Amino acid sequence: MLFTIGRIFRRMMSSTPTSHFITLSNRPIVQENGEISQGRLKLHYWEWKGHQPTILVCHGAALHSRCYDRIINEALSGFHVISLDFRGHGQSQKHPLPYPFPWFGGDLLQFIEMLDLSKNDLLGIGHSLGGHALILAAALAPRQLFRSLLLLDPGIYSSYIYEVGVKNIEKFVRLAQQKNQWLSVEDMISKMDKPERLGYWPKDVLRNYCTYAIDENFKLQCTSERAWHLYLTSVQSDSNIYQTIKDSKFIHNIPIHVVRASKSVTTNNIPIPPTAIDLATWFKKGRDTQLNERNHSFPMEQPEIMINFVKEMIEEYKNLHSHL
């Protein structure tokens, strides 16, 4: 009886997150006149109360922190979970373009430091942009930040990609022209629930995405113009972080599992570069898995795949830390 009550209580803790804001200092901010200065950056995050270890979930470009609720509720029930909205996404602060990719990793490192998340054991899960940011934060940190990392088709490409830049530019122009304003959450869901849009996402995942993707006036939090910009900046030369990884003193102590999609497109057929096939070899404790017939959006299209990898990560952590 007590065991059953305990399980129900842990599930309630995991399924009911609370909303928080934090202000980082001395971060690069683009002003309305286009000038870049150091200033205060307000970030938003959701927190699921629970026991250690803390799991930090980082979303992909143009997404937000509540896209992974099913994974959190099914694979991380009872754990302490933090899911962050990056700048320009969700309820976090927006500013004019640009949004250089390295800024996200720098934001994430300061976010972790301000909340002192690594005072106990910290695990990181990152999809796309979130994977890039986790690796950069771990590589820049003056100590070991994470006990393990799970990278889901992270936005880290082969070096030559950063040299040649973007092809198929017409696809990105089409992305930039997509709708930013909706009539309601239901309106957005009905338009997105089509095979050529996000119709392959499970209904609960699609609803969560639409619910938190728009503000109180039903406008996209991460506009299509910003999404287009992020895809383009992901392949610029300053997004190449291989030298930072190589120079890091502590990232090579972290077990890092890189999960790569075999199809270099998103659900709605936007082409993106493939994750570098040798990325895992850049880490002393790296491990690689390639998913056949899966695209970049697999964490949303097939959440059960991500759930299995997250459960595996937790089991590996428990095996190494028998005090849990």
VENPEGI-V672159 format. One record per residue. SS is DSSP state (h for helix, s for strand, l for the rest). D_LAST is the distance of its C-alpha to the last C-alpha in whole Angstrom. Layout:
# VENPEGI-V672159
SS&D_LAST ; SS&D_LAST
This chain:
# VENPEGI-V672159
l&22 ; h&19 ; h&17 ; h&19 ; h&20 ; h&16 ; h&16 ; h&19 ; h&18 ; h&15 ; h&18 ; h&20 ; h&18 ; h&18 ; h&21 ; l&23 ; l&23 ; s&25 ; s&27 ; s&27 ; s&30 ; s&30 ; s&33 ; s&32 ; s&35 ; s&37 ; s&37 ; s&39 ; s&41 ; s&44 ; l&47 ; l&49 ; l&52 ; l&50 ; l&49 ; s&46 ; s&45 ; s&42 ; s&40 ; s&38 ; s&36 ; s&34 ; s&31 ; s&29 ; s&26 ; s&24 ; s&21 ; s&18 ; l&17 ; l&13 ; s&9 ; s&8 ; s&9 ; s&12 ; s&14 ; s&18 ; s&21 ; s&24 ; l&27 ; l&30 ; l&34 ; l&36 ; l&32 ; l&30 ; l&27 ; l&27 ; l&28 ; l&24 ; h&24 ; h&23 ; h&21 ; h&19 ; h&19 ; h&19 ; h&16 ; l&14 ; l&15 ; l&12 ; s&11 ; s&13 ; s&16 ; s&19 ; s&22 ; s&25 ; s&29 ; l&31 ; l&34 ; l&37 ; l&34 ; l&33 ; l&34 ; l&34 ; l&37 ; l&39 ; l&42 ; l&45 ; l&45 ; l&43 ; l&40 ; l&39 ; h&36 ; h&35 ; h&35 ; h&32 ; h&30 ; h&31 ; h&30 ; h&27 ; h&26 ; h&28 ; h&26 ; h&22 ; h&24 ; h&26 ; h&22 ; l&21 ; h&18 ; h&17 ; h&16 ; l&12 ; l&11 ; s&14 ; s&14 ; s&18 ; s&20 ; s&23 ; s&26 ; l&30 ; h&31 ; h&27 ; h&26 ; h&29 ; h&28 ; h&24 ; h&26 ; h&29 ; h&26 ; h&24 ; h&27 ; h&29 ; l&26 ; l&27 ; l&23 ; l&20 ; l&19 ; l&17 ; l&14 ; s&16 ; s&18 ; s&20 ; s&24 ; s&25 ; l&29 ; l&29 ; l&32 ; l&33 ; s&36 ; l&38 ; h&40 ; h&43 ; h&42 ; h&42 ; h&46 ; h&47 ; l&46 ; l&46 ; l&48 ; l&49 ; h&50 ; h&51 ; h&48 ; h&46 ; h&50 ; h&49 ; h&46 ; h&47 ; l&50 ; l&47 ; l&47 ; l&45 ; s&47 ; l&46 ; l&47 ; l&44 ; h&41 ; h&42 ; h&45 ; h&43 ; h&41 ; h&44 ; h&45 ; h&42 ; l&41 ; l&44 ; l&43 ; l&45 ; l&42 ; l&39 ; l&40 ; l&37 ; l&34 ; l&33 ; h&35 ; h&31 ; h&30 ; h&34 ; h&34 ; h&31 ; h&33 ; h&36 ; h&35 ; h&34 ; h&36 ; s&39 ; l&40 ; l&41 ; l&45 ; l&43 ; s&43 ; s&41 ; l&39 ; l&39 ; l&42 ; h&43 ; h&45 ; h&42 ; h&40 ; h&43 ; h&43 ; h&39 ; h&40 ; h&43 ; h&41 ; l&38 ; l&41 ; l&42 ; h&42 ; h&40 ; h&37 ; l&37 ; l&34 ; h&34 ; h&36 ; h&33 ; h&31 ; h&33 ; h&33 ; l&29 ; l&28 ; l&24 ; h&24 ; h&24 ; h&21 ; l&19 ; s&18 ; s&21 ; s&21 ; s&25 ; s&26 ; s&30 ; s&32 ; l&35 ; l&38 ; l&38 ; s&39 ; l&37 ; l&38 ; l&41 ; l&42 ; l&42 ; s&42 ; l&40 ; l&39 ; l&37 ; s&34 ; l&35 ; l&34 ; l&33 ; h&31 ; h&28 ; h&30 ; h&30 ; l&26 ; l&26 ; l&22 ; s&24 ; s&24 ; s&27 ; s&27 ; s&30 ; s&31 ; l&34 ; l&36 ; l&34 ; l&35 ; l&33 ; l&32 ; h&30 ; h&27 ; h&30 ; h&32 ; l&29 ; h&26 ; h&25 ; h&25 ; h&23 ; h&20 ; h&20 ; h&19 ; h&17 ; h&15 ; h&15 ; h&14 ; h&11 ; h&10 ; h&12 ; h&9 ; h&6 ; h&9 ; h&10 ; l&6 ; l&5 ; l&4 ; l&0
